[in-house]
């Protein structure tokens, strides 16, 4: 499978920022690299056969799927079940490992080839509640589209294979995703679609981190920065790449360590290597990139952890840790996703409740949290 075949038009986590100018950054596609999973899934499937994830019996859902028609624009039974399963799954992963505060549900915009479905959080007393997921009632509105989706912030988005989180001008979050029928039509599995849901939905719960990126842009970072900003800026420097790869390998050594003591030792060496690299390269005119790196590692790390937890959940992807890791990592080609996952995995191992602090209005970032965990 070629790179072009596995790329999906997804948005960078910068989409957690509110637009600040007339031409929205939502109009500029960014390939979101959680889809690193896609290539690994394709490779794994070709080598080992189809995945057997328990997705409300996705094979039955696929078999029972009826293509939508303009005359009957509604969220069908299979898509409704998948949406409820995905929301329940994220809540379960939060309980298992993210320990985020109670979900503040965003507006969801889901779509298939003909219809767009907007789910607006509501109270149970609302008379027009027509959908419930993860215990949350929603008002559901379905309309036909002509290959263009209208977003809650008023902007238009092509109805293509995608998933992203963004923020409206009033600060409320919204979440946009193509439904599994579009993923299947593109040769992707329900497993991949659900893993992407887990990652992107996580961003709806951490708008404070997006606000920190806004602040860094106001202080001088380019408007175009995204989660790959460090890789794009420094990948051409062999010494930087070598230093990054060394620290990343130490982090995964800590993740795999058979005992807590060995994990702590490897994590301390990794953090020392991170500090040395940042002190050498992220100074002077690059000082702001040090802050951006920590924020993006935190955003990508929590998203990757949510997807990883779902993949290894017996009620979710039902994969072993050994199988889920390469699905997520895809050879480590995207730095912020790969190192972010390693940081969150070792942080969760050493201080299981620490990820909780990466959510909410006073969200902390991963490097200070790991530093604190290593001095306990």
C-alpha positions in Angstrom: 0.0 0.0 0.0 1.4 3.4 -1.0 1.6 6.4 1.2 -1.0 8.1 -0.9 -3.3 5.1 -0.5 -3.2 5.3 3.3 -3.3 9.0 3.8 -6.5 10.4 5.1 -7.4 14.1 5.1 -7.4 14.6 8.8 -6.6 17.7 10.8 -3.8 18.5 13.1 -4.5 18.9 16.8 -4.1 22.6 16.2 -7.7 22.3 15.3 -8.4 22.6 19.0 -7.7 26.3 18.5 -10.4 28.8 17.7 -9.9 30.5 14.4 -8.5 34.0 14.7 -8.7 35.3 11.1 -11.1 35.4 8.2 -9.5 32.5 6.2 -9.9 29.6 8.6 -7.0 27.2 9.1 -9.7 24.5 8.8 -9.6 25.1 5.0 -6.0 23.8 4.8 -5.8 20.0 4.9 -3.2 18.5 7.2 -2.5 14.7 7.1 -3.0 13.6 10.7 -0.5 11.0 11.6 -2.4 8.8 13.9 -3.2 7.3 10.5 0.1 5.8 10.9 -2.0 3.0 12.1 -3.4 2.5 8.7 -0.3 1.3 7.0 0.5 -1.0 9.9 -3.0 -2.4 9.9 -2.8 -3.0 6.2 0.6 -4.8 6.6 -0.6 -6.8 9.5 -3.8 -7.8 7.8 -1.9 -8.9 4.7 0.4 -11.0 6.9 -2.0 -12.4 9.5 -5.5 -12.0 8.1 -8.4 -9.8 9.1 -8.6 -8.3 12.5 -11.1 -9.7 14.9 -12.0 -6.7 16.9 -15.3 -6.8 18.8 -17.1 -3.9 17.4 -20.8 -4.5 18.2 -20.1 -7.3 15.7 -18.9 -5.1 12.9 -19.2 -7.8 10.4 -22.9 -8.0 11.1 -23.2 -4.2 11.0 -21.4 -4.2 7.7 -23.7 -6.9 6.3 -26.8 -5.1 7.5 -25.7 -1.7 6.3 -28.0 -0.1 3.8 -26.7 2.8 1.7 -28.4 6.1 2.6 -30.8 7.8 0.3 -31.7 11.5 0.1 -35.3 10.4 0.7 -34.5 8.8 4.0 -31.8 10.9 5.6 -31.4 9.4 9.1 -28.7 7.9 11.3 -29.1 4.2 10.5 -29.1 1.4 13.1 -25.5 0.3 12.3 -24.1 3.8 12.4 -26.1 4.6 15.5 -24.7 1.5 17.3 -21.2 2.3 16.2 -21.4 5.9 17.5 -22.8 4.8 20.8 -20.1 2.1 21.0 -17.4 4.6 20.3 -18.6 7.1 22.9 -18.9 4.3 25.5 -15.5 3.1 24.5 -13.8 6.5 25.0 -15.5 6.8 28.4 -14.2 3.3 29.3 -10.6 4.2 28.2 -10.8 7.4 30.3 -11.6 5.2 33.3 -8.9 2.7 32.4 -6.0 5.0 31.9 -6.7 8.6 31.0 -8.5 9.4 34.2 -9.9 12.6 32.6 -12.6 14.6 34.3 -16.2 13.8 33.5 -16.7 14.2 29.7 -17.7 17.6 28.5 -19.5 16.4 25.4 -18.8 18.3 22.2 -21.2 18.7 19.3 -20.6 15.8 16.9 -20.9 16.0 13.1 -20.9 12.6 11.5 -21.6 11.9 7.9 -21.9 9.2 5.2 -21.9 9.5 1.5 -25.2 11.4 1.3 -26.2 12.6 4.8 -24.8 14.7 7.6 -25.8 14.0 11.2 -25.3 16.7 13.9 -25.6 15.5 17.5 -26.0 18.4 20.0 -25.6 17.6 23.7 -28.9 18.1 25.5 -30.5 17.5 28.9 -32.6 14.5 29.5 -35.7 16.7 29.9 -35.3 18.0 26.3 -38.3 16.9 24.4 -36.5 16.2 21.1 -33.7 13.9 22.4 -33.3 11.2 19.9 -29.8 9.7 20.6 -28.0 8.6 23.8 -24.3 7.7 24.0 -22.1 7.2 27.1 -25.1 8.2 29.1 -25.4 11.6 27.4 -28.6 12.5 25.5 -28.2 14.3 22.2 -30.6 16.1 19.9 -30.0 14.6 16.4 -30.5 16.5 13.2 -29.9 14.8 9.8 -29.8 16.6 6.5 -28.7 15.7 3.0 -25.4 17.0 1.7 -24.0 17.5 -1.7 -20.4 16.4 -0.9 -20.0 19.4 1.4 -20.6 19.4 5.2 -21.5 22.6 7.1 -19.6 22.7 10.4 -20.9 24.1 13.7 -18.7 27.2 13.3 -20.4 27.9 9.9 -17.5 26.8 7.7 -17.8 24.2 4.9 -15.8 21.0 4.8 -15.6 18.5 1.9 -17.4 15.2 2.8 -14.3 13.0 2.5 -12.5 10.5 4.7 -11.6 12.5 7.8 -11.7 13.0 11.5 -10.8 16.1 13.6 -11.7 18.1 16.6 -12.0 21.9 16.6 -13.3 24.8 18.7 -16.0 27.3 18.0 -15.6 31.0 18.7 -17.4 30.7 22.0 -14.9 28.1 23.2 -17.2 25.1 22.8 -15.6 22.0 21.1 -17.0 20.1 18.1 -15.9 16.8 16.6 -16.2 15.8 12.9 -15.8 12.4 11.5 -16.8 10.3 8.5 -18.9 7.2 9.4 -17.6 3.7 9.0 -19.3 3.2 5.7 -16.9 5.7 4.1 -14.0 4.1 5.8 -15.0 0.6 4.5 -15.5 2.1 1.0 -11.9 3.2 1.1 -10.7 -0.2 2.2 -10.2 0.7 5.9 -11.6 -1.3 8.8 -14.0 -0.4 11.6 -11.1 -1.0 13.9 -9.1 1.8 12.3 -12.1 4.1 12.3 -12.7 3.5 16.0 -9.0 3.9 17.0 -9.0 7.3 15.1 -12.2 8.2 16.9 -10.5 7.5 20.3 -7.5 9.7 19.4 -9.4 12.6 18.0 -12.2 12.6 20.6 -9.4 13.0 23.3 -8.6 16.4 21.8 -12.1 17.6 22.5 -11.4 17.1 26.2 -8.2 19.2 26.3 -9.0 22.6 24.7 -6.5 24.3 27.2 -3.6 22.7 25.3 -4.9 24.2 22.1 -5.0 27.6 23.7 -1.4 27.3 24.7 -0.5 26.8 21.0 -2.5 29.9 20.2 -0.4 31.8 22.8 2.8 30.6 21.3 1.7 31.8 17.9 1.0 35.2 19.3 4.5 35.2 20.7 6.1 34.5 17.4 5.7 30.9 16.2 4.3 30.5 12.6 0.6 30.2 12.2 1.1 27.0 10.2 2.6 25.0 13.0 1.2 21.6 13.7 2.1 18.5 15.6 5.0 17.7 13.3 6.6 21.1 13.8 9.8 19.8 15.5 10.3 17.1 13.0 9.8 19.5 10.1 12.2 22.0 11.5 15.0 19.8 12.7 14.8 16.5 10.8 17.6 17.8 8.4 20.1 18.0 11.3 21.7 14.5 11.8 22.7 15.3 15.3 19.2 16.3 16.3 17.7 13.2 14.8 20.3 11.0 16.5 19.6 12.6 19.8 15.8 12.2 19.4 16.1 8.5 18.4 18.3 7.8 21.4 15.8 9.3 23.9 12.8 7.7 22.1 14.5 4.2 22.4 15.2 4.8 26.1 11.6 5.7 26.7 10.4 2.5 25.0 13.0 0.6 27.0 11.4 2.0 30.1 7.9 0.9 28.8 9.1 -2.6 28.3 11.2 -2.9 31.4 10.3 -6.0 33.5 10.4 -4.3 36.8 9.5 -0.8 38.1 13.1 -0.2 39.2 14.4 -0.9 35.7 11.7 1.3 34.2 12.6 4.2 36.5 16.3 3.9 35.6 15.6 3.9 31.8 13.1 6.7 32.1 15.6 8.8 34.0 18.2 8.3 31.3 15.6 9.2 28.7 14.6 12.4 30.5 18.3 13.4 30.8 18.7 12.8 27.1 15.6 14.9 26.3 16.9 17.7 28.5 20.3 17.6 26.8 18.8 17.7 23.3 16.5 20.6 24.2 19.3 22.5 25.9 21.5 22.1 22.8 19.0 22.8 20.0 15.9 24.5 21.4 17.5 27.8 22.6 18.0 31.3 21.2 15.7 31.8 18.2 14.3 28.3 18.8 13.3 28.7 22.4 9.6 28.8 21.7 9.9 25.5 20.0 10.7 23.9 23.3 7.3 24.9 24.7 5.6 23.9 21.5 7.2 20.4 21.6 6.0 19.8 25.1 2.5 20.8 24.3 2.3 18.7 21.1 3.9 15.7 22.8 1.1 16.0 25.4 -1.7 16.3 22.9 -0.5 13.5 20.7 0.5 11.4 23.7 -2.9 11.5 25.2 -4.6 10.8 21.9 -2.3 7.9 21.1 -2.8 6.5 24.6 -6.6 6.6 24.2 -6.3 4.7 20.9 -3.8 2.2 22.3 -6.0 1.6 25.4 -9.0 0.9 23.1 -7.0 -1.4 20.9 -5.9 -3.5 23.9 -9.3 -3.4 25.6 -11.0 -6.8 25.6 -14.3 -5.0 24.9 -12.7 -2.9 22.2 -10.0 -3.9 19.7 -9.1 -7.0 21.8 -5.5 -6.9 20.6 -2.4 -7.8 22.6 0.0 -5.1 23.7 2.6 -6.6 21.3 0.2 -6.3 18.4 -1.2 -2.8 19.3 2.1 -1.1 19.6 3.3 -1.5 16.0 -0.2 -0.6 14.8 0.1 2.7 16.5 3.8 3.4 15.9 4.3 2.4 12.2 8.0 2.3 12.6 8.1 5.6 14.4 7.9 7.8 11.3 6.1 10.6 13.1 8.1 11.9 16.1 5.4 13.6 18.2 3.0 10.6 18.0 5.7 8.0 18.6 7.5 9.8 21.5 4.2 11.1 22.8 2.9 7.6 23.2 6.1 6.4 24.9 5.9 9.3 27.3 2.3 8.6 28.2 2.9 4.9 28.6 5.8 5.3 31.0 4.0 8.1 32.9 1.0 5.9 33.3 3.1 3.1 34.5 5.0 5.1 37.1 2.1 7.4 38.2 -1.2 5.9 37.0 -3.3 8.9 38.0 -1.0 11.5 36.4 -2.7 11.7 33.0 -5.7 13.2 34.8 -3.7 16.4 35.1 -3.4 16.8 31.3 -7.1 17.7 31.0 -9.2 20.6 32.2 -8.6 24.3 32.2 -5.3 24.1 34.1 -3.9 21.2 32.0 -0.3 20.3 32.7 2.1 18.9 30.1 3.8 15.6 30.0 7.5 16.4 30.6 7.0 18.2 34.0 4.6 15.4 35.0 7.2 12.7 34.1 9.9 14.7 36.0 7.7 14.7 39.1 7.0 11.0 38.8 10.7 10.2 38.7 11.4 12.0 42.0 8.8 10.1 44.0 
